[in-house]
Amino acid sequence: MQMADIFLFFCEGLLYVAVMVALLHLRHLIGLGVFVAALGVLHFIETYLAAVIYVQVPVGFISPGSVVLFSGKLMMILLLYVKEDAATVRQPIYGLLAGNFLTVAFGLLLQQHVGLMTAGHRAADFAFIDEIGWLMIWGTLLLYLDSILIILMYEKIGRYLRGAPGIRFFICGATVLTFDQAGFYLALYLMNGAPAAVFWGGWIAKMVAALFYAVTLGGYLHFLRFAPVNDPDRKLGDIFNTLTFRERYEDLLSRSGRDTLTGVLDRSRFELMAPRLVRNAITSGNNVSLMMIDADHFKNINDRFGHLEGDQVLKSIASALSLGLRQTDHLFRYGGEEFVVVCEGLDPIHATSRANDILQLVTGSVLTPDHMPVTISIGVAGTPGDGETVNALLSAADERLYRAKKQGRNCVVGTVGP
């Protein structure tokens, strides 16, 4: 019988991952609000299950709400950070906290009604409503701390495990879920006298849940070859400042981010990130290369098919470019039909080779409305030969891009090019 319960836990986790990842993955089509609303709806049932419903398994008594839903929610928040940024992560947490306070407030006000009646002669359990409300508030306050901790840790260990998102997810999830299990069990013990078996059973189950979610979400990031929009080289203090909402970071976030059309990083983010990337590479003795990419004859596409179709072509180019990059590469829309890629740890020779692969990928997958292939031209520059500043690399890459245009377009010119 217990094996059947364990199998059901696995099915519940699989269902949660499949639906929530799908909602997050489709956010550019259906909006991020769908994902956030789903988190909010599940928050109540998660707290209810964690408070009153437990299943006996070999490791002890565990709750589907705590193990499946809460553990999944925390990992989804980390995934949201990887795909968006810290400012976006704050929004659902603030929304949950506001909704929980409203739940408690309405529960208190409802008890003041004189002529209060219930349907079907059922007794109104206001004590239970109060208990759930305060548990949700406590759980959300813990979630706020959990989210800060898990993001800080994810960034910190990224210096050593940059190419292994699944391992990073597991280490961060297991550590923070241990902290959260202690905090939430304390509330259950004080309010309901929960036995120690609830803590230990829940902790072991959460470690298994952390492994399950790390494998599934790590596989998702790997197979879709998604490049995170957050800067993996931000220092610990930078992340903390972002999450503690200092004024200068609010101003930074308001001026930088994504290009609204293509969804890739925009020029303001390039101007903030690129100097640091180059400086860090020089300091650590590593190479960094820069590609400047321009869509060939793009004005003709706009003239023939209109700007709306031209926008669709630009979005397709950005998608193709993203697929051709490593997770440690950074893609920016520099302006108009121009894109810039900064490649950490890649010398100019290998960067030129990768640029040729990207060119073939775009040519083979991006079409005009009349099904003609769209081509691009690329200029490549790299440290140390082309300089040790962003401006020097941009200047060299721009000059080589111009040479690629002069040579007939649809080609790459790099330090080892013609």
MOPE-V956690 format. One record per residue. N is the residue number from 0. RES is the residue in three letters. SS is DSSP state (a for helix, b for strand, c for the rest). PHI is phi in degrees with one decimal (none if undefined). Layout:
BEGIN
n=N res=RES ss=SS phi=PHI
n=N res=RES ss=SS phi=PHI
END
This chain:
BEGIN
n=0 res=MET ss=c phi=none
n=1 res=GLN ss=a phi=-66.8
n=2 res=MET ss=a phi=-64.3
n=3 res=ALA ss=a phi=-64.8
n=4 res=ASP ss=a phi=-65.6
n=5 res=ILE ss=a phi=-62.7
n=6 res=PHE ss=a phi=-63.1
n=7 res=LEU ss=a phi=-65.5
n=8 res=PHE ss=a phi=-58.6
n=9 res=PHE ss=a phi=-61.6
n=10 res=CYS ss=a phi=-63.6
n=11 res=GLU ss=a phi=-62.9
n=12 res=GLY ss=a phi=-64.2
n=13 res=LEU ss=a phi=-64.8
n=14 res=LEU ss=a phi=-62.3
n=15 res=TYR ss=a phi=-60.6
n=16 res=VAL ss=a phi=-61.4
n=17 res=ALA ss=a phi=-59.6
n=18 res=VAL ss=a phi=-73.0
n=19 res=MET ss=a phi=-68.4
n=20 res=VAL ss=a phi=-65.3
n=21 res=ALA ss=a phi=-61.8
n=22 res=LEU ss=a phi=-64.6
n=23 res=LEU ss=a phi=-70.6
n=24 res=HIS ss=a phi=-65.0
n=25 res=LEU ss=c phi=-95.4
n=26 res=ARG ss=a phi=-61.4
n=27 res=HIS ss=a phi=-75.0
n=28 res=LEU ss=a phi=-97.6
n=29 res=ILE ss=a phi=-107.8
n=30 res=GLY ss=c phi=94.9
n=31 res=LEU ss=a phi=-69.1
n=32 res=GLY ss=a phi=-59.4
n=33 res=VAL ss=a phi=-64.6
n=34 res=PHE ss=a phi=-63.0
n=35 res=VAL ss=a phi=-64.8
n=36 res=ALA ss=a phi=-63.3
n=37 res=ALA ss=a phi=-62.7
n=38 res=LEU ss=a phi=-59.4
n=39 res=GLY ss=a phi=-66.0
n=40 res=VAL ss=a phi=-63.0
n=41 res=LEU ss=a phi=-73.2
n=42 res=HIS ss=a phi=-63.8
n=43 res=PHE ss=a phi=-68.6
n=44 res=ILE ss=a phi=-64.2
n=45 res=GLU ss=a phi=-61.3
n=46 res=THR ss=a phi=-68.2
n=47 res=TYR ss=a phi=-60.5
n=48 res=LEU ss=a phi=-63.6
n=49 res=ALA ss=a phi=-64.9
n=50 res=ALA ss=a phi=-86.3
n=51 res=VAL ss=a phi=-128.2
n=52 res=ILE ss=c phi=-119.0
n=53 res=TYR ss=c phi=-133.6
n=54 res=VAL ss=b phi=-122.0
n=55 res=GLN ss=b phi=-86.5
n=56 res=VAL ss=b phi=-129.3
n=57 res=PRO ss=c phi=-55.8
n=58 res=VAL ss=c phi=-87.6
n=59 res=GLY ss=b phi=133.0
n=60 res=PHE ss=b phi=-99.6
n=61 res=ILE ss=b phi=-130.7
n=62 res=SER ss=c phi=-108.6
n=63 res=PRO ss=a phi=-58.8
n=64 res=GLY ss=a phi=-65.1
n=65 res=SER ss=a phi=-75.9
n=66 res=VAL ss=a phi=-78.7
n=67 res=VAL ss=a phi=-84.8
n=68 res=LEU ss=a phi=-78.9
n=69 res=PHE ss=a phi=-69.0
n=70 res=SER ss=a phi=-58.3
n=71 res=GLY ss=a phi=-64.3
n=72 res=LYS ss=a phi=-63.2
n=73 res=LEU ss=a phi=-62.8
n=74 res=MET ss=a phi=-69.1
n=75 res=MET ss=a phi=-67.6
n=76 res=ILE ss=a phi=-65.0
n=77 res=LEU ss=a phi=-65.6
n=78 res=LEU ss=a phi=-63.3
n=79 res=LEU ss=a phi=-60.5
n=80 res=TYR ss=a phi=-63.1
n=81 res=VAL ss=a phi=-61.1
n=82 res=LYS ss=a phi=-89.0
n=83 res=GLU ss=c phi=-123.6
n=84 res=ASP ss=c phi=-166.1
n=85 res=ALA ss=a phi=-65.0
n=86 res=ALA ss=a phi=-62.1
n=87 res=THR ss=a phi=-70.2
n=88 res=VAL ss=a phi=-61.7
n=89 res=ARG ss=a phi=-60.5
n=90 res=GLN ss=a phi=-61.0
n=91 res=PRO ss=a phi=-64.9
n=92 res=ILE ss=a phi=-67.5
n=93 res=TYR ss=a phi=-61.9
n=94 res=GLY ss=a phi=-63.4
n=95 res=LEU ss=a phi=-62.5
n=96 res=LEU ss=a phi=-63.7
n=97 res=ALA ss=a phi=-62.9
n=98 res=GLY ss=a phi=-63.9
n=99 res=ASN ss=a phi=-67.7
n=100 res=PHE ss=a phi=-62.7
n=101 res=LEU ss=a phi=-64.0
n=102 res=THR ss=a phi=-59.8
n=103 res=VAL ss=a phi=-64.1
n=104 res=ALA ss=a phi=-62.6
n=105 res=PHE ss=a phi=-66.4
n=106 res=GLY ss=a phi=-61.1
n=107 res=LEU ss=a phi=-67.4
n=108 res=LEU ss=a phi=-70.3
n=109 res=LEU ss=a phi=-59.7
n=110 res=GLN ss=c phi=-69.3
n=111 res=GLN ss=c phi=-88.6
n=112 res=HIS ss=c phi=-64.7
n=113 res=VAL ss=c phi=-81.6
n=114 res=GLY ss=c phi=-96.1
n=115 res=LEU ss=c phi=-71.2
n=116 res=MET ss=c phi=-128.4
n=117 res=THR ss=c phi=-123.5
n=118 res=ALA ss=a phi=-76.6
n=119 res=GLY ss=a phi=64.6
n=120 res=HIS ss=a phi=57.0
n=121 res=ARG ss=c phi=-85.6
n=122 res=ALA ss=c phi=-81.8
n=123 res=ALA ss=c phi=-83.2
n=124 res=ASP ss=c phi=-93.2
n=125 res=PHE ss=a phi=-69.6
n=126 res=ALA ss=a phi=-61.8
n=127 res=PHE ss=a phi=-67.9
n=128 res=ILE ss=a phi=-62.1
n=129 res=ASP ss=a phi=-61.2
n=130 res=GLU ss=a phi=-62.0
n=131 res=ILE ss=a phi=-63.4
n=132 res=GLY ss=a phi=-60.0
n=133 res=TRP ss=a phi=-68.8
n=134 res=LEU ss=a phi=-63.9
n=135 res=MET ss=a phi=-66.3
n=136 res=ILE ss=a phi=-63.9
n=137 res=TRP ss=a phi=-62.6
n=138 res=GLY ss=a phi=-64.2
n=139 res=THR ss=a phi=-74.4
n=140 res=LEU ss=a phi=-62.0
n=141 res=LEU ss=a phi=-62.9
n=142 res=LEU ss=a phi=-62.1
n=143 res=TYR ss=a phi=-60.5
n=144 res=LEU ss=a phi=-65.7
n=145 res=ASP ss=a phi=-58.0
n=146 res=SER ss=a phi=-66.2
n=147 res=ILE ss=a phi=-62.4
n=148 res=LEU ss=a phi=-63.9
n=149 res=ILE ss=a phi=-70.5
n=150 res=ILE ss=a phi=-73.0
n=151 res=LEU ss=a phi=-58.2
n=152 res=MET ss=a phi=-68.2
n=153 res=TYR ss=a phi=-59.7
n=154 res=GLU ss=a phi=-69.1
n=155 res=LYS ss=a phi=-63.1
n=156 res=ILE ss=a phi=-78.8
n=157 res=GLY ss=c phi=-63.3
n=158 res=ARG ss=c phi=-65.3
n=159 res=TYR ss=c phi=-109.4
n=160 res=LEU ss=c phi=-128.8
n=161 res=ARG ss=c phi=-60.5
n=162 res=GLY ss=c phi=-93.0
n=163 res=ALA ss=c phi=-129.7
n=164 res=PRO ss=a phi=-62.4
n=165 res=GLY ss=a phi=-64.0
n=166 res=ILE ss=a phi=-65.7
n=167 res=ARG ss=a phi=-62.8
n=168 res=PHE ss=a phi=-60.3
n=169 res=PHE ss=a phi=-67.7
n=170 res=ILE ss=a phi=-59.5
n=171 res=CYS ss=a phi=-66.5
n=172 res=GLY ss=a phi=-62.5
n=173 res=ALA ss=a phi=-63.0
n=174 res=THR ss=a phi=-66.7
n=175 res=VAL ss=a phi=-73.4
n=176 res=LEU ss=a phi=-66.9
n=177 res=THR ss=a phi=-64.1
n=178 res=PHE ss=a phi=-60.3
n=179 res=ASP ss=a phi=-67.7
n=180 res=GLN ss=a phi=-59.7
n=181 res=ALA ss=a phi=-64.5
n=182 res=GLY ss=a phi=-67.2
n=183 res=PHE ss=a phi=-74.2
n=184 res=TYR ss=a phi=-63.7
n=185 res=LEU ss=a phi=-56.9
n=186 res=ALA ss=a phi=-66.1
n=187 res=LEU ss=a phi=-63.1
n=188 res=TYR ss=a phi=-67.6
n=189 res=LEU ss=a phi=-69.9
n=190 res=MET ss=a phi=-90.6
n=191 res=ASN ss=a phi=-122.4
n=192 res=GLY ss=c phi=67.2
n=193 res=ALA ss=c phi=-59.6
n=194 res=PRO ss=c phi=-72.2
n=195 res=ALA ss=a phi=-63.2
n=196 res=ALA ss=a phi=-60.9
n=197 res=VAL ss=a phi=-65.8
n=198 res=PHE ss=a phi=-65.2
n=199 res=TRP ss=a phi=-69.1
n=200 res=GLY ss=a phi=-63.6
n=201 res=GLY ss=a phi=-65.2
n=202 res=TRP ss=a phi=-65.9
n=203 res=ILE ss=a phi=-61.3
n=204 res=ALA ss=a phi=-64.1
n=205 res=LYS ss=a phi=-68.5
n=206 res=MET ss=a phi=-66.0
n=207 res=VAL ss=a phi=-64.6
n=208 res=ALA ss=a phi=-63.2
n=209 res=ALA ss=a phi=-60.4
n=210 res=LEU ss=a phi=-65.8
n=211 res=PHE ss=a phi=-61.2
n=212 res=TYR ss=a phi=-68.7
n=213 res=ALA ss=a phi=-64.4
n=214 res=VAL ss=a phi=-66.7
n=215 res=THR ss=a phi=-69.8
n=216 res=LEU ss=a phi=-72.8
n=217 res=GLY ss=a phi=-63.0
n=218 res=GLY ss=a phi=-63.7
n=219 res=TYR ss=a phi=-60.7
n=220 res=LEU ss=a phi=-65.0
n=221 res=HIS ss=a phi=-71.5
n=222 res=PHE ss=a phi=-75.1
n=223 res=LEU ss=c phi=-90.5
n=224 res=ARG ss=c phi=49.6
n=225 res=PHE ss=c phi=-80.0
n=226 res=ALA ss=c phi=-97.6
n=227 res=PRO ss=c phi=-59.8
n=228 res=VAL ss=c phi=-83.4
n=229 res=ASN ss=c phi=-75.7
n=230 res=ASP ss=c phi=-79.3
n=231 res=PRO ss=c phi=-68.4
n=232 res=ASP ss=c phi=-100.8
n=233 res=ARG ss=c phi=-63.1
n=234 res=LYS ss=c phi=-75.3
n=235 res=LEU ss=a phi=-55.7
n=236 res=GLY ss=a phi=-64.0
n=237 res=ASP ss=a phi=-63.9
n=238 res=ILE ss=a phi=-62.7
n=239 res=PHE ss=a phi=-61.5
n=240 res=ASN ss=a phi=-63.7
n=241 res=THR ss=a phi=-61.7
n=242 res=LEU ss=a phi=-77.2
n=243 res=THR ss=c phi=-99.7
n=244 res=PHE ss=c phi=63.5
n=245 res=ARG ss=c phi=-64.3
n=246 res=GLU ss=a phi=-58.6
n=247 res=ARG ss=a phi=-67.5
n=248 res=TYR ss=a phi=-78.9
n=249 res=GLU ss=a phi=-60.7
n=250 res=ASP ss=a phi=-64.2
n=251 res=LEU ss=a phi=-61.3
n=252 res=LEU ss=a phi=-65.2
n=253 res=SER ss=a phi=-71.9
n=254 res=ARG ss=a phi=-103.1
n=255 res=SER ss=c phi=-133.6
n=256 res=GLY ss=c phi=147.7
n=257 res=ARG ss=b phi=-100.1
n=258 res=ASP ss=c phi=-74.5
n=259 res=THR ss=c phi=-67.1
n=260 res=LEU ss=c phi=-82.9
n=261 res=THR ss=c phi=-93.8
n=262 res=GLY ss=c phi=82.9
n=263 res=VAL ss=c phi=-87.5
n=264 res=LEU ss=b phi=-62.9
n=265 res=ASP ss=c phi=-99.9
n=266 res=ARG ss=a phi=-67.2
n=267 res=SER ss=a phi=-63.5
n=268 res=ARG ss=a phi=-68.1
n=269 res=PHE ss=a phi=-59.8
n=270 res=GLU ss=a phi=-65.3
n=271 res=LEU ss=a phi=-87.9
n=272 res=MET ss=a phi=-85.6
n=273 res=ALA ss=a phi=-58.0
n=274 res=PRO ss=a phi=-58.6
n=275 res=ARG ss=a phi=-69.0
n=276 res=LEU ss=a phi=-61.7
n=277 res=VAL ss=a phi=-67.4
n=278 res=ARG ss=a phi=-62.0
n=279 res=ASN ss=a phi=-64.8
n=280 res=ALA ss=a phi=-65.0
n=281 res=ILE ss=a phi=-62.8
n=282 res=THR ss=a phi=-63.1
n=283 res=SER ss=a phi=-87.7
n=284 res=GLY ss=c phi=78.4
n=285 res=ASN ss=c phi=-99.5
n=286 res=ASN ss=c phi=-86.2
n=287 res=VAL ss=b phi=-144.4
n=288 res=SER ss=b phi=-119.9
n=289 res=LEU ss=b phi=-133.1
n=290 res=MET ss=b phi=-110.7
n=291 res=MET ss=b phi=-110.2
n=292 res=ILE ss=b phi=-121.1
n=293 res=ASP ss=b phi=-135.3
n=294 res=ALA ss=b phi=-73.6
n=295 res=ASP ss=c phi=-75.2
n=296 res=HIS ss=c phi=52.5
n=297 res=PHE ss=a phi=-68.4
n=298 res=LYS ss=a phi=-60.8
n=299 res=ASN ss=a phi=-64.6
n=300 res=ILE ss=a phi=-64.5
n=301 res=ASN ss=a phi=-62.7
n=302 res=ASP ss=a phi=-66.6
n=303 res=ARG ss=a phi=-80.2
n=304 res=PHE ss=a phi=-116.7
n=305 res=GLY ss=c phi=95.3
n=306 res=HIS ss=a phi=-70.9
n=307 res=LEU ss=a phi=-63.6
n=308 res=GLU ss=a phi=-67.9
n=309 res=GLY ss=a phi=-61.0
n=310 res=ASP ss=a phi=-62.5
n=311 res=GLN ss=a phi=-63.7
n=312 res=VAL ss=a phi=-64.7
n=313 res=LEU ss=a phi=-61.0
n=314 res=LYS ss=a phi=-64.2
n=315 res=SER ss=a phi=-67.0
n=316 res=ILE ss=a phi=-61.3
n=317 res=ALA ss=a phi=-60.9
n=318 res=SER ss=a phi=-65.1
n=319 res=ALA ss=a phi=-65.5
n=320 res=LEU ss=a phi=-60.9
n=321 res=SER ss=a phi=-61.4
n=322 res=LEU ss=a phi=-66.9
n=323 res=GLY ss=c phi=-89.0
n=324 res=LEU ss=c phi=-105.4
n=325 res=ARG ss=c phi=-82.1
n=326 res=GLN ss=c phi=-65.5
n=327 res=THR ss=c phi=-90.2
n=328 res=ASP ss=b phi=-87.1
n=329 res=HIS ss=b phi=-126.4
n=330 res=LEU ss=b phi=-104.0
n=331 res=PHE ss=b phi=-128.4
n=332 res=ARG ss=b phi=-88.4
n=333 res=TYR ss=b phi=-84.9
n=334 res=GLY ss=b phi=158.6
n=335 res=GLY ss=c phi=58.3
n=336 res=GLU ss=c phi=-100.7
n=337 res=GLU ss=b phi=-100.3
n=338 res=PHE ss=b phi=-126.6
n=339 res=VAL ss=b phi=-127.3
n=340 res=VAL ss=b phi=-120.7
n=341 res=VAL ss=b phi=-106.3
n=342 res=CYS ss=b phi=-111.5
n=343 res=GLU ss=b phi=-73.5
n=344 res=GLY ss=c phi=67.3
n=345 res=LEU ss=c phi=-123.6
n=346 res=ASP ss=c phi=-76.7
n=347 res=PRO ss=a phi=-59.6
n=348 res=ILE ss=a phi=-65.5
n=349 res=HIS ss=a phi=-69.4
n=350 res=ALA ss=a phi=-66.1
n=351 res=THR ss=a phi=-65.5
n=352 res=SER ss=a phi=-63.2
n=353 res=ARG ss=a phi=-66.0
n=354 res=ALA ss=a phi=-61.6
n=355 res=ASN ss=a phi=-64.2
n=356 res=ASP ss=a phi=-63.5
n=357 res=ILE ss=a phi=-64.2
n=358 res=LEU ss=a phi=-58.3
n=359 res=GLN ss=a phi=-65.8
n=360 res=LEU ss=a phi=-64.8
n=361 res=VAL ss=a phi=-65.6
n=362 res=THR ss=a phi=-61.5
n=363 res=GLY ss=a phi=-84.1
n=364 res=SER ss=a phi=-126.1
n=365 res=VAL ss=c phi=-105.5
n=366 res=LEU ss=b phi=-125.1
n=367 res=THR ss=c phi=-76.6
n=368 res=PRO ss=c phi=-57.4
n=369 res=ASP ss=c phi=-97.7
n=370 res=HIS ss=c phi=66.7
n=371 res=MET ss=c phi=-97.4
n=372 res=PRO ss=b phi=-65.7
n=373 res=VAL ss=c phi=-93.4
n=374 res=THR ss=c phi=-112.0
n=375 res=ILE ss=b phi=-134.3
n=376 res=SER ss=b phi=-120.5
n=377 res=ILE ss=b phi=-135.1
n=378 res=GLY ss=b phi=-111.8
n=379 res=VAL ss=b phi=-120.2
n=380 res=ALA ss=b phi=-137.2
n=381 res=GLY ss=b phi=-160.0
n=382 res=THR ss=c phi=-81.5
n=383 res=PRO ss=c phi=-90.3
n=384 res=GLY ss=c phi=-60.7
n=385 res=ASP ss=c phi=-99.6
n=386 res=GLY ss=c phi=119.2
n=387 res=GLU ss=c phi=-128.3
n=388 res=THR ss=c phi=-133.3
n=389 res=VAL ss=a phi=-62.1
n=390 res=ASN ss=a phi=-62.1
n=391 res=ALA ss=a phi=-65.2
n=392 res=LEU ss=a phi=-67.7
n=393 res=LEU ss=a phi=-61.2
n=394 res=SER ss=a phi=-62.4
n=395 res=ALA ss=a phi=-66.8
n=396 res=ALA ss=a phi=-66.0
n=397 res=ASP ss=a phi=-65.2
n=398 res=GLU ss=a phi=-63.6
n=399 res=ARG ss=a phi=-74.5
n=400 res=LEU ss=a phi=-63.3
n=401 res=TYR ss=a phi=-61.4
n=402 res=ARG ss=a phi=-64.5
n=403 res=ALA ss=a phi=-62.9
n=404 res=LYS ss=a phi=-64.6
n=405 res=LYS ss=a phi=-66.9
n=406 res=GLN ss=c phi=-84.1
n=407 res=GLY ss=c phi=114.5
n=408 res=ARG ss=c phi=68.8
n=409 res=ASN ss=c phi=55.2
n=410 res=CYS ss=c phi=-153.5
n=411 res=VAL ss=b phi=-115.7
n=412 res=VAL ss=b phi=-123.6
n=413 res=GLY ss=c phi=-129.7
n=414 res=THR ss=c phi=-68.1
n=415 res=VAL ss=c phi=-111.5
n=416 res=GLY ss=c phi=-85.3
n=417 res=PRO ss=c phi=-67.8
END
